[in-house]
Amino acid sequence: MADHHVYVVECADGTLYTGYTTDVERRVAEHDAGEGAKYTRGRTPVTLRHVESFDSKSAAMSREYAIKSLSRPEKERLIGEGDGDAGN
């Protein structure tokens, strides 16, 4: 079962943040409450833009690293393609 997720949120200032979690809804709520990553604390509210699910933590962490390595235009293409996946 795919219990490990990589997600991309768009912050209120238009920047993108990529993270790993086992519970996407909880994690996005933490970001919105200012309890998430230090990066997102001053950039709320956030909007979930993309989610990918994996069977293992190591696969998810590898994908998180790959997404973080993408350029801004590449990330925009990724979230543009994945709009239907957000929230699933």
PyMOL commands that set and color helices and strands:
alter all, ss='L'
color gray80, all
select helices_A, chain A and resi 24-32+38-41+57-68+72-81
alter helices_A, ss='H'
color red, helices_A
select strands_A, chain A and resi 4-10+16-21+47-54
alter strands_A, ss='S'
color yellow, strands_A
deselect
rebuild
show_as cartoon
